[in-house]
Amino acid sequence: MGAVTELMDDEWGLVEDLFDPPVHRGVKGTIPRRDIVDAILWVARTGCQWRYLPDWFPDWQAVWSQWRRWRDKGTWAAAMRVLAREIRLRHNRKADPTMVMIDGQTVKGGRVGPTFHEAGGRGGYTRGAKRTILIEILCLPLAVSVESAKPHDVQSARRILKEQLDPRHPALPGLQAIVADRGYTGLGSLAASHGLNLDIKVPPAAPMLPPAKPGGKWRKGKRVFTPLRPLYKVENAFARLGMWRRLSRCYEQTALGAQTWLEVACALPTCAGGFGSSRRESLASVRRAVRVG
């Protein structure tokens, strides 16, 4: 399991200044920040409770306290943005993408007690949370959000896009186009107000079959599943995130906690080069990039 969750030396070199800045306020911590990051990744991957953290990691209370501080400061979200820019530059692309893809996912809630979960999703029968993710062409996650499952996908997408396109603090200054499926047609007004092109991908229509008998009517054939390019990359990202046991359901009491765990799971693929390749291939690409840099 360590090979899946623990950061390699090349990966830690990309994020060390984010989690262990050279300038500290107050007394410097005695526990290596890299060990704490590895412990948090372990919890996210295995879904174990804090108290069951293995002995080779730091004390669970220290890890939990640091996770809360990083959660409140938005450190994992900042890590995603910085890593995405770094990986794009090392792939000979501009730091800021000109096109992003957006999609959402409704997951069941798994918490007993006070929570932000509400009924929503298709038919309104899923009591849980809605996850929205923003991904660029290299399968690098740029931003995520989590809220109750009650709002429509368009409402959730509109909120996260407004945050990213805020003129006071623009996170995507070079954005030109948004790609989504037909469920996000309602983003047209938001895209037009920011001068963006909204590209809605629609699956191909079912083929028409010739009449079975002379003089008969043409018949609609069976629809065949066709991946929507490039939106299949977002579905691939959700599929890979589903391998993180902490995300199998939403176990958090607050939306901020649920969003932070989603950012934790997104940080490792971002550090390794995105959701589009395997762990081994991603590590090899990062090592080549480090040598060239």
C-alpha positions in Angstrom: 0.0 0.0 0.0 2.9 2.3 0.6 3.8 2.3 -3.1 0.3 3.6 -3.8 0.0 6.4 -1.2 3.5 7.4 -0.1 5.1 10.3 -2.0 8.3 9.5 -3.8 11.3 11.8 -3.5 10.6 13.3 -6.9 7.0 14.0 -6.0 7.8 15.4 -2.6 10.2 17.8 -4.2 7.3 19.4 -6.1 5.1 20.0 -3.0 7.6 20.4 -0.1 7.3 24.2 0.0 3.5 23.9 0.1 3.3 21.7 3.1 6.6 22.5 4.8 7.4 26.2 3.9 10.9 27.4 4.7 9.5 30.3 6.8 7.5 29.3 9.8 5.6 31.4 12.3 6.1 30.2 15.8 7.9 27.1 16.9 8.8 24.7 14.1 7.1 21.3 14.3 9.0 18.3 15.4 7.2 15.8 13.2 8.3 15.7 9.6 5.6 17.2 7.4 6.3 14.5 4.7 5.3 11.8 7.2 2.1 13.6 8.0 1.2 13.9 4.3 1.9 10.2 3.8 -0.4 9.4 6.8 -3.2 11.6 5.4 -2.9 9.9 2.0 -3.0 6.5 3.7 -6.3 7.4 5.5 -7.7 8.7 2.2 -6.7 5.6 0.3 -7.6 2.9 2.9 -10.6 4.7 4.5 -9.4 3.7 8.0 -10.4 5.7 11.1 -7.9 8.1 12.6 -7.4 5.9 15.7 -6.5 2.9 13.5 -3.5 4.7 11.8 -0.6 2.2 11.7 2.2 2.6 14.2 4.8 3.5 11.5 3.0 6.8 11.0 3.1 9.7 13.5 0.6 9.8 16.3 -2.9 10.0 14.9 -3.9 13.1 17.0 -0.9 15.0 15.5 -1.9 14.0 12.0 -5.5 14.8 12.6 -4.7 18.2 14.0 -2.4 19.1 11.1 -5.1 17.9 8.6 -7.6 20.3 10.2 -5.1 23.2 9.9 -4.4 22.4 6.3 -8.2 22.0 5.7 -9.0 25.5 7.1 -6.1 27.1 5.2 -7.0 25.5 1.9 -3.6 24.0 1.5 -4.7 21.0 -0.5 -6.6 23.2 -3.0 -3.5 25.4 -3.4 -1.4 22.2 -3.9 -3.7 21.1 -6.8 -3.4 24.5 -8.5 0.4 24.8 -8.1 1.0 21.2 -9.2 -1.2 21.5 -12.2 0.7 24.6 -13.4 4.0 22.9 -12.8 3.1 19.7 -14.7 1.6 21.7 -17.6 4.9 23.7 -17.9 6.9 20.5 -17.9 4.7 19.2 -20.7 5.5 22.2 -22.8 2.1 23.8 -22.3 1.0 27.2 -20.9 0.7 27.3 -17.2 -3.0 28.3 -17.4 -5.3 26.1 -19.5 -7.5 27.6 -22.2 -10.1 24.8 -22.0 -11.5 23.0 -19.0 -14.0 20.2 -18.6 -16.6 20.0 -15.9 -18.8 17.3 -14.5 -20.5 16.2 -11.3 -21.1 13.0 -9.3 -23.7 12.3 -6.6 -22.6 9.9 -3.9 -24.5 8.4 -1.0 -23.9 9.6 2.5 -22.5 7.2 5.0 -22.6 9.3 8.2 -24.9 8.8 11.2 -25.6 12.1 13.0 -25.5 15.8 12.1 -24.4 16.3 8.5 -24.8 18.5 5.5 -26.3 15.6 3.4 -29.6 16.1 1.6 -31.7 14.1 -0.8 -31.0 14.8 -4.5 -29.5 13.2 -7.6 -31.6 11.5 -10.2 -35.2 11.3 -9.0 -34.2 12.9 -5.7 -33.7 9.5 -4.0 -30.0 9.8 -3.1 -29.3 11.3 0.3 -25.7 12.3 0.2 -23.3 14.8 -1.4 -22.6 16.2 -4.9 -19.0 16.4 -6.1 -18.1 18.7 -8.9 -14.7 18.5 -10.5 -12.9 20.8 -13.0 -10.2 19.1 -15.2 -8.0 20.2 -18.1 -6.9 18.3 -21.1 -4.0 16.5 -19.4 -6.5 15.1 -16.8 -5.1 17.4 -14.1 -7.7 18.4 -11.6 -7.8 22.2 -11.2 -10.6 22.7 -8.7 -13.3 20.6 -6.8 -16.3 21.4 -4.8 -18.6 19.3 -2.5 -22.1 20.3 -1.3 -25.3 18.5 -0.5 -26.9 16.4 -3.3 -30.0 18.7 -3.5 -28.8 21.4 -5.9 -28.9 20.7 -9.6 -25.6 20.0 -11.4 -25.8 23.3 -13.2 -26.1 25.2 -9.9 -23.1 23.4 -8.4 -21.1 24.0 -11.6 -22.1 27.7 -11.7 -20.8 28.2 -8.2 -17.4 26.6 -8.7 -17.0 28.4 -12.0 -17.8 31.8 -10.4 -15.2 31.2 -7.8 -12.6 30.3 -10.4 -13.5 33.2 -12.7 -13.7 35.9 -10.0 -12.1 39.0 -11.5 -10.6 40.0 -8.2 -8.8 36.6 -7.8 -8.9 34.8 -11.2 -7.7 31.3 -10.9 -8.1 30.6 -14.7 -7.0 33.9 -16.4 -6.4 32.3 -19.8 -9.7 30.3 -20.0 -11.4 30.4 -23.4 -13.8 27.4 -23.4 -15.8 25.2 -21.2 -16.6 21.6 -22.3 -19.5 19.7 -20.7 -22.3 17.3 -21.5 -25.9 18.3 -22.3 -26.8 18.4 -18.7 -24.9 21.7 -18.4 -26.6 23.7 -21.1 -27.8 26.1 -18.4 -24.2 27.4 -18.1 -24.7 29.4 -21.3 -25.4 32.7 -19.7 -22.4 32.4 -17.3 -20.1 31.5 -20.2 -21.4 34.4 -22.3 -21.0 36.9 -19.5 -17.3 36.0 -19.3 -16.7 35.8 -23.0 -16.2 32.0 -22.9 -17.2 29.4 -25.5 -19.5 26.7 -24.0 -19.0 23.4 -25.9 -21.8 21.0 -25.2 -21.1 17.4 -26.2 -24.1 15.4 -27.3 -24.0 11.6 -27.8 -24.7 10.5 -31.4 -28.3 9.6 -32.3 -29.3 6.0 -32.7 -28.8 4.8 -36.3 -31.9 4.4 -38.5 -32.5 1.0 -39.9 -34.1 0.3 -43.3 -37.6 -1.1 -43.4 -37.9 -4.8 -42.7 -40.5 -5.1 -45.5 -40.9 -3.2 -48.8 -42.8 -0.1 -48.3 -42.4 -0.2 -44.5 -41.1 2.6 -42.3 -37.5 3.2 -41.3 -36.8 2.0 -37.7 -34.6 3.4 -35.0 -31.8 1.1 -34.2 -30.2 0.3 -30.9 -28.1 3.0 -29.4 -24.5 2.0 -28.9 -22.4 3.5 -26.1 -20.0 6.1 -27.5 -17.5 7.9 -25.3 -17.7 11.6 -25.7 -14.3 13.1 -26.4 -12.7 14.6 -24.4 -15.3 14.3 -21.6 -14.4 10.6 -21.1 -11.4 12.0 -19.2 -13.6 13.4 -16.5 -15.4 10.0 -16.2 -12.0 8.3 -15.9 -11.1 10.8 -13.1 -14.2 9.9 -11.2 -13.5 6.2 -11.7 -10.0 6.5 -10.3 -11.2 8.6 -7.4 -13.6 5.8 -6.6 -10.6 3.6 -5.7 -10.0 5.8 -2.7 -11.9 4.2 0.1 -12.5 7.4 2.0 -14.5 8.6 -1.1 -16.6 5.4 -1.5 -19.3 7.3 0.3 -19.4 10.7 2.0 -18.6 10.2 5.6 -18.0 13.8 6.6 -20.1 16.1 8.8 -19.3 19.3 6.9 -19.0 20.1 3.2 -15.5 21.6 3.8 -14.2 18.3 5.2 -15.7 16.3 2.3 -14.2 18.8 -0.2 -10.8 18.5 1.5 -10.7 14.7 1.3 -11.6 15.0 -2.4 -8.6 17.5 -2.8 -6.4 15.0 -1.0 -7.3 12.2 -3.4 -6.8 14.6 -6.3 -3.4 15.8 -5.1 -1.5 12.5 -5.6 -2.6 12.0 -9.3 -1.8 15.6 -9.9 1.6 15.3 -8.5 2.3 12.2 -10.5 1.1 13.7 -13.8 -2.7 13.4 -13.8 -5.5 10.7 -14.0 -4.7 9.7 -17.6 -1.9 7.2 -16.9 -0.9 4.6 -14.4 1.1 5.3 -11.3 4.3 3.7 -12.8 4.0 5.7 -16.1 3.3 8.9 -14.2 6.3 8.5 -11.9 8.5 7.9 -14.9 7.3 11.1 -16.6 7.9 13.1 -13.5 11.4 11.8 -13.1 12.2 12.7 -16.8 10.7 16.1 -16.2 12.8 16.7 -13.1 16.0 15.6 -14.9 15.3 18.0 -17.8 14.4 20.8 -15.4 
